[in-house]
Amino acid sequence: MRIARRYLISGRVQGVGFRYFAEASASREGIEGWVGNLPDGRVEVAAEGEAESMDRFERAIRHGPPGARVDRVDVFDDVPGSRGAGFSVR
């Protein structure tokens, strides 16, 4: 079953390669969507994929790349699907 979620990630997540880490994790799991920095220092992710792949992707972004410190991840299930758009860094 495909699911779509939006994540708001707080902590030391900008300037540490978090967006490219998320992109690589998404690619590995076949996840579609996008990732981008927010002006307030958080990172936003919109992702869609198979439930098991999304679980693995979420575990990855909750940890982040070396140098990152993830303090909080807010998860929202009310996002529209990406409809085959791949995964991009914004």
C-alpha positions as CSV (number, residue, x, y, z in Angstrom):
1,M,0.0,0.0,0.0
2,R,1.3,3.4,-1.0
3,I,1.3,6.2,1.6
4,A,2.3,9.9,1.6
5,R,3.7,11.9,4.4
6,R,5.2,15.3,5.1
7,Y,8.0,15.7,7.6
8,L,9.3,18.8,9.4
9,I,12.7,18.1,10.8
10,S,14.3,20.3,13.5
11,G,17.8,20.4,14.9
12,R,21.1,20.9,13.2
13,V,19.8,19.9,9.8
14,Q,20.9,22.7,7.5
15,G,24.5,23.0,6.2
16,V,25.3,19.3,7.0
17,G,24.1,17.7,3.8
18,F,20.7,16.6,5.1
19,R,18.8,17.3,1.9
20,Y,21.2,15.2,-0.2
21,F,21.2,12.5,2.5
22,A,17.4,12.4,2.3
23,E,17.5,12.3,-1.5
24,A,19.9,9.3,-1.5
25,S,17.7,7.6,1.2
26,A,14.6,8.2,-0.9
27,S,16.3,6.9,-4.1
28,R,17.4,3.7,-2.3
29,E,13.9,3.1,-1.1
30,G,12.0,4.1,-4.3
31,I,10.4,7.0,-2.6
32,E,9.0,9.9,-4.6
33,G,8.7,13.5,-3.4
34,W,11.0,16.4,-2.5
35,V,13.1,17.9,0.3
36,G,13.9,21.6,1.0
37,N,15.3,24.0,3.6
38,L,12.9,26.3,5.5
39,P,13.8,29.9,6.5
40,D,13.5,29.0,10.2
41,G,16.3,26.4,10.0
42,R,14.1,23.3,9.7
43,V,14.0,20.9,6.7
44,E,10.7,19.9,5.1
45,V,10.2,16.6,3.3
46,A,7.2,15.4,1.3
47,A,7.4,11.7,0.5
48,E,5.3,9.0,-1.0
49,G,6.0,5.3,-1.4
50,E,5.2,1.8,-0.3
51,A,4.6,1.5,3.5
52,E,7.7,-0.6,4.3
53,S,9.9,1.6,2.2
54,M,8.5,4.7,3.9
55,D,9.2,3.2,7.4
56,R,12.9,2.6,6.4
57,F,13.1,6.2,4.9
58,E,11.6,7.7,8.1
59,R,14.1,5.8,10.3
60,A,16.9,7.2,8.1
61,I,15.8,10.8,8.2
62,R,15.2,10.6,12.0
63,H,18.9,9.8,12.3
64,G,20.3,12.0,9.5
65,P,23.8,12.2,8.0
66,P,27.0,12.5,10.1
67,G,27.2,16.0,11.4
68,A,23.4,16.4,11.7
69,R,21.5,16.4,15.0
70,V,17.8,15.7,14.6
71,D,16.0,17.0,17.7
72,R,12.4,16.6,16.4
73,V,10.4,15.2,13.5
74,D,6.8,16.2,13.1
75,V,4.9,13.8,10.8
76,F,1.8,14.7,8.8
77,D,-0.3,12.1,6.9
78,D,-2.5,14.6,5.1
79,V,-0.3,15.3,2.0
80,P,-1.3,14.7,-1.7
81,G,0.7,12.1,-3.6
82,S,3.5,13.0,-5.9
83,R,2.2,11.0,-8.9
84,G,5.5,9.7,-10.2
85,A,7.5,12.8,-10.0
86,G,10.7,11.2,-8.7
87,F,12.5,12.8,-5.7
88,S,14.1,16.3,-5.9
89,V,16.1,18.7,-3.7
90,R,14.7,22.2,-3.5
